[in-house]
Amino acid sequence: MTKQQLIQSVYGKSGSEKIISEIEELQKKYQLNLHQSLKKLSQKDVLLITYGDQVIGEEHSKLSSLRAFLGKWAKEQISMVHILPFYPYSSDDGFSVIDYYEVDPELGSWEDVASFSEDFDLMFDGVINHISQKSIWLEKYLNNDPDFKDYFVEVDPNQDFSLVTRPRTLPLVHSFVDVGGNERFLWTTFSKDQVDLNFANPKVLINILDLLLFYIQNGARAIRLDAIGFMWKELGTTCIHLNQTHQLIQLMRQVIEELAPSTLLITETNVPHIENISYYGNGFNEAHLVYNFTLPPLLAYSILAGDTMKLITWAQSLALPSTQVCFFNFLASHDGVGVRPVAGILSADEIGVLTDAVVSNGGRVSYKSNIDGTQSPYELNCNYLSLLHGVERDQELAIKRMVLAHGIVLAMPGLPAIYFHSFFGSQNDIGGVEKSGINRRINREKLPFDLLEKELNLIGSTRNRVYSQLCELIDLRKKQSVFDPYANFSFPETVNGVFAIERRNDTDAVICLFNLTNASIEMPDFIDLVDLIAHSKFDGSLNAYEMVWLKK
């Protein structure tokens, strides 16, 4: 569909010409600044997810301290950095944005961001489903400023919201008082401090398009559309993944591509796999990448249970609508490990394998409200390395499992993304949870530059072992063209306990075998193939939690 067709489909024919005209004005505003040549992802691309204040150093700003640390410890392995929301915020560690157009002065400035972009491609967050209750937009709305009329979703709290998909146990509607003392009930999907924007108002759309182009102008190679599935509200529906949401993302892509064709749009929708991949559209018109949300919980279960059957079945169902899109593969992030993406794949007892491991290692389990009034787990709040300790609480097993799991991420089709605390071998920050009362703080610890360096340099330490082994795997991946994010893939049948990934292109092929059990497994069919990791011929025996990348 063309831009005009998309706009008419969402907003109707009346007024569509005005919206088109305003978009054209936006494009004129930014066109002199956004010219860029087409740049595609390759096997040399690995992304790191991090907070802007992740490293506490002595540079002039927190962003510059992070840049200095990554420049020293990750420059050869990491090509892209996702700096989690670095805008002024009021809660949720950045995801309740007060001012979209500013850098949090506690972190630095736009000059720091520009300097960062000289060393790494950057991914910014587009937190556009909602905005902070302390934002100027809500202030103007409550002051009855006519320019901000209908900027938020005002509802009758007595209406029937039973069909609405609820990601949290908090109320869906919260009360606000305007300048005249009138009570306004506004839609708040995630919390009172995260007030949903009203995209049914075209003015909101235009402001958000301006924002996205502003981000690209200021160094964004990729934009993560946070919680984007909830963008359009329509009572009587689930209010998630509605057609208008997909069409608006398609419109965003068209507007951006006309000016900055190398920009990547990544949709963050923590939902079951079939719903998640709907954001590819037809493979050419919507998201360039989608988060592979099923992988983190399913892989953790498979390792802890030593059972690969469900992992293999799921992997064999993976398909892409074109060669122009790929998966965004990750195991951990600033959030916990979502459970909803394995609905229909893992049973309640199998999810219990995960929750038992979480609780055994000091983690937390967060719950959501269901339509029938019950509650169920929606997120495991636990560092991924700590999760892989299992109920055995075994450090040696955890390190082997952690490296193995990331070997799978690096071999999977798509762009591999590694969370800061995973790359540098962190574990649960239980004190952070107890101090804040926020479950997600368990994997958001801020680390002193000098102490982190000391631990990374300590041969045999957990940080040193995890980091050095992941670096070796990344370096190896970068040399093999078959690991191009868009290259062909398959998941061959194999014995239970072993997960196999085959990657190939026109000139080469590699088959990767991963033993997800604590026992040795014989794989005689692959004897004498060359193992790229060990630099020797494979003898046919996979040791406990061992991986081999075999070149045909």
N, C-alpha and C positions, 0 to 999 in steps of 0.2 A: 504494500500500500504506500502511496505517496504521503508526504507530510499533510497535504490538504485532506486526503481521504481519512487519515488517522484522526485529524482534528475534528472533522465532521462526524466521524463515528463516535467519538467520545463526547463532543460538546454540541453536536447538531450543526445544521447549515447556518443558522442564524448566528452571526457574530464570528463565523470562522474566518472570514476575510480579515477582520481586525486582528485576530490571533496570528494569522500568517504574516501580516504586516509587522507586528511587534517582533516576531521571530526574525524576520529579515533585518530589522533594525539592530537586533542583538548581534547578528552575524556580521553586519557592517562594523559594529563597535569593536569586535575582537579580531576581524579577519587579518589585520596587518601584523598581529602578534602570534598567530597560531600556525603559520605555514610550517609544515614539516614533511619530510619524506617518509614513505611507508616503511615501517619496521616491524618485522614479525618475530615472534618468540622462537627460540631454538633450544637444543639440549643444553646449551651453556647458561640458560636462565634458571636460577633458583631464587625464590623470594623468602625474605625473613620478615616475620610479623613481630612488631615491638611497640612499646610505648615510647613517646618522645623523651620521657624522663626516666627511662629504664636504667641508665647508668649514671651514678652520682660521681661527677668528676670535678676538676678544677678549671675547666674551660669557662669562657665568658657567659655561656648559656647551657642549659641542659641538652638542647638539640645539638649543640656543637660538641658537647662531651660524648653524646651517643655517636655522632659522626666520627669523632676521633677514635673511639673504641672500635667501631666496626671497620674503620679504615685500617686498623692494625690487625684485627683478629678475624675479619670476614671478607675482606676485599677480593681475595682470590676465589672464594667460593660463592659469594652472594652477589647477584646482579641487580636485584630489585629489593626495595625495603617498603613494607607497609607500615607507615607511621600511624598508629591508631589516633583517633581524633585529637588534634593538637590545638583546637579552638577553645576559647573561654567556655566553661561549662559550669553546671550547678550540681550535678550528681552523676551516678553511673559511670564514674571514671572516664568521662569524656563524651558519653553518648546522650547527654542532655545539653545540647549546644545553646549557649546564650547568644553568640554572634558568629555566624557562619564565615564572615569575611575577615576575621582577625585571628592572629596567632596568640594563644594564651601567653601573656607576658611572663608567666612562671617558667615557660619553656624556651622562649626566645622570640624571634621575629621572622617576617617573610624573608629577610636577608639570610637568616640561618637556613630556612627551607631551600632557598635558591642555591646556597653553597652545598647543601646536602645533595641536591639534584645533580651537581657536577660529578659526584662520585658514584651515585646509584640512581637507577630509575626508581621513581617513587609512586606508591599507591596512596591516594587520599581516601578518606571516608566521606561519602555523601550521606549524611544522617538526615534524610529528607522526609521520612515518614512522620517525624515529630520534631518539636523544638522545645527548649526549656521554658518553663513558666516564668522565668526571669528575663526572657528575651524582650527586645524592643517591639517585636512583632505582636506578642501577646499584650504587652502594655498598651500599644496603640489600639489594638482591638478592644480592650476593656475600657479605653478612653473614648470609644465610639468614633475613632478616626475613620471617615468614610473611605479612605484609601485601603483600610484593612478590614472592611466589612466582609463577613463570610470567609475570613482566613482560616477559621477553625470550624470543627464539626459540632454544631450546637444541636442538642437532642433533648427530647422529653425523657427524663429518667424512668418514667413509668412504662415506656415502650418495651416490647418484647425483644430481648437481645439473646434469646436462648440458642439461636443458630450460629451466633458469632463465635469464631474460633478464638480461644483464649490461651495465650502463651504463658500467662501468669495467674496467680491466685488473687491478685489485687483487683479492686473494682475497675470496671470498664469505663465508668463515667465519674467525673469529679466536678465539684461545684466551685465556681469562681464568681467574684462580685465585681461588677463594672463600676465606672466612675459615678453613675447615678444611684448606686446602691442596689441594683437589680442582680438577682442571682442568675448566672449562666451555667448551664450544665454542658460540659465539653467532653468529647471523646478522648480517652487516654488509654491506648492499648497496653502500655507497659507500666506507667506510674503517673501520679499527679504531676510530677515534674517533667513529664515527657508528653506534651500536648500535641495530638495529631493535627497535621495540616490538612486543609480541605482542598484537595485537588479538583473538586468539582467547580471551584472558582478558577477561571483561566488566569487570573492575576498571579495566583500561587504558582502555576505552571511556568509562567514567564519569569518570575523571580528565581525559580529553581534552575531553569535553563541558563539564566545569567550566572548563577552561582557555579554551575558545572563548568562553564566556559572560563570563568574566573579562575577556578582551580587548575584547569589545563594551562592557562596563561602563566600560572605561578608554579609550574613544575610537575603537575600530575601526569604521569604516563598512563596510569590506570586509576579508575574510580570504583570504589566498592559501594554499591547501593545497599545500605544497611536496612534490614527488616523490610525490604521493598515489597514483599508479598501482601502487606497490610495496607498499601497505599490508598486504595479506593474503598469507600464505605457505601454499602447499600443494604438497608435493613431488609430482613427476609432472606438474606443469603449468609454464607459463612464469612463474608468480608475478607476473604483471602484468595489470592490468585484470580481475581475477577478479570474479565476481558479488558476492561478499561486500564487496569494495571499493566497488562502486557502491551497494550497499544501505546501507552505513555512511555514505556521503556523503549519501544521501537522508535517513537518520535525523538526521544533523547538521543538515541544512537544516530539517527539520520542527521540531526542538527549538528552533532559533534563531528561526525565523519566528513561532512562537507568542509570543515575547517581543519580538523586534526585527525587524519585517517589512521594514525598509529595508536590512538588512544584506545585503551581496553576498558570495557564495561563489565563488571563482575557483580553478579546478583547474589546476595546473601539471604537465603531462604532455608531456614533450619527445619526442614519438613521431609516426609518420605520421598524416596528417590524419584518416583514417577512424577510427582508434583514439582520436584526440584528441577528436573531437566526440561520441564515445559518452558523454562525461561531461555532456552536456546532459540525459541521460535522455530523458524524453518531452517535454521542453521546459518542464515545470512542476515537476519534482520533484527535480532534482539541481543541478548548477552553474548559476549565473546567467550566468557568462562562462567561456570557455575561452581559453587562450593560442593565438593563431593562429601556431603555430610554423613552419608552412610558409612564411609570408610573408618572413621575413628572408633565408634563403638563396636562395629562388627569385627574389625581387626583385633581390637583389645580382647573381645570375647574369644575369638578363635585362638589367640595365643594362650590366654589363661585356661581355656578348656582343652587345648591341644587338639582341636577339631576344626578342620578346614572345609567341611562339606558345604556349609551354608555360605561361607565366603566365596567358594568356587562357583556355586550356583548363582549367587548375586553378580559376581564379576563377569560370568559368561553372558549375563543379560545386558551388560553395558554396550551401548551403541551411541553413535553420534550422528546428527542429521547432516553434517557436511564436514569437509576437511578444513573448514575455516574456524571451527570452535574446538575447545578442549576442556578437560576437567581442571578444577583448582583443587589439587590433592593436599590434604593436611591431616594432622593427627591431633594437634592441640592449638589453642588460641587463647586470647584474653578471656573468653568465655569458658564454660565447662564443656564436657563431652555430652552433646545432645543425645537423648534416648529416642525421641520421636522418629528419627529417620530409620530406625530398625523395627518400627511397628510392622507386624506382618511377616517379619523375617526371624526375629528372636522371640521365643516364648517368655512368659513372665518368669519362669524358673531360670531361663538362660540370662535374662536381664539381671536376675538375682546373683549370677556369677560375677557380674560387674559391680553391683551395689555392695556385695560382700567384700570385694577387693578394695573398694573405695573406703568403706567404713573401717576395715582392718588397718588401713594406713592413715587414719586420721582425717579422711576426706568427708565431704558432706553430700547429701542427695537433696536436690531441690524438686518441688512438686508443683503440678499445675492442676487447675480445676477442670473437671469434665462436665459435659452437658447434663449427665445424670446426677450431678452433685458430688460424685466421688473425686478422689485425687489420685494421681499417678505420677511416677517419676518422669521429669522432663529433662533433667540435666544432672550429670555427675560432676561435682565440683572437686576436682582432684588433678594435681599435676600428672602428666601422662607417665613419666618415669615412676612416680609413686604408685600409680594405678597398676603398673606392670610388676610391682613387687608381689602382687597377688595376696592371697590369704596366708601364703608361706612367709611373707614379709622378708624375702630373700634378696639382698642387694646384688649379689653376683648374677642371679637369674634376671633381675630387673635390667641390669646393664646390657646383658646379651639380648634380651627381648626388645629393649629400646633401639639398639642398633639394627636389629633384624627388621623391626617395624618401619624404621626410616629407610632401610634398604628397599622395602616394598614401595614406599611413597616415591622414591627416586626412580624406580623402574616402571611405575604405573604410567599409562598414557595421560598426558596433561602436564601442567605446570606444578612442580613440587613447591610447597610452602612450609617452612619450618618456624615454629614459634621460638622466640628468643630463649625462653627457659628450657626448651627441649634441646636446642642447639648447644647450649652451654651447660647442660647437665644439672639443672636445678631440681629440687624436690619440694614437697608440700611446705608452704609457709603457713603452718597452723597458727602461729602467733598473729599473723596478719588477719586471719579470720576472727580469732578471739578478740582482738583489739577493736576491729571495725564492726563486727557483727554481720559482715557481708561475705557470703559463701564464696563468691568468685575471687575474692582477694587471696585465696589459697594459691593462686598461680599468677599473682601480679606483683610479686616482691620487687622492690627497687634495690639495686645492687651497687655497692661502692666500687668504683673503677679499680682502685689499687687492690682491694681484697679479691675481686673477681679475677684479676690478672694473676695474683699470687696462687689462687686455687687452680687456675688453668695451667699454670707452669709446674705444678706439683705432680710429677710423674707418678702414676698409679692412683691419683685421686679420681673420684667419680666424675668430676667436671672434665678433667684431662682425658679420661678414657672415652667418655661419650663424645666430646668435641673432636678429638683427634680421629676417631673412627668415622664420624660423620664427614669430616673434611676429606678423608681418603675416598669415601664413596662418591662424594660430590665431584671430586677431581676426576675420578674414573668415568662418571656419567658424562661429563663435559667432553670427553674424548671420543664418545661413541655416538655417531649420527643417528643410530636407531632409536635413541632416547629423545629425539625431537618430539616435542609435545603433541604434534599432529601425525606422527608416524603410525603405521599400522600396528595393531595389537591383537592378541588372542590369549585365552587362558586355558591351556590344554588340560585335559583330564589327567589326574595322577592319583597316587595313593593318599588316603586320608592322613592328614598331618603335614602334607607337603603342598604348598601353594606355588603354582607355576605361572609365569608371565612370559609370553613371547613377544618381542618387539622386532620389527623388520622394516626395511625400506627396499628400494630397487636394487641395492648392491650388497646388502648385509642383513644378518639376522643374529639375534642373541636370545637365548632362553635362560630365564632366571628362576632358580629353584630356591625355595625358602622352607626350611624345616621349622614348623611352629610347635614342635613338641620337645619334651625334655629327654628324648631317647634318640638313638642313632637309627637312621632309616637308609636302607639300601636302594639305590637308583641305578641299576645296571645298564639301563638303556642309554645312559648318557656317558658311559665310560669313554675316556680318551678325548672328549671335547676339552677345549682349553678354557680354564677358569680365569677370567679377567681379573678377579680379585686376588687370587693366590699366585697368578702368573705361572701356572703349571697345569698339567693335564689332570682332569677330574678322575679320581679313582673309583667313583661310583658310590661312595659312602658319605651321607650327609650327617654330620654330628648334631647333637642337640642344639637347637637355635642357630644353626649354621645356614649361610646362604652362599650360593655360587651363581656367577653370571657367566654362562657358557656360550662361547662363540662357535657358531656352526661353520 
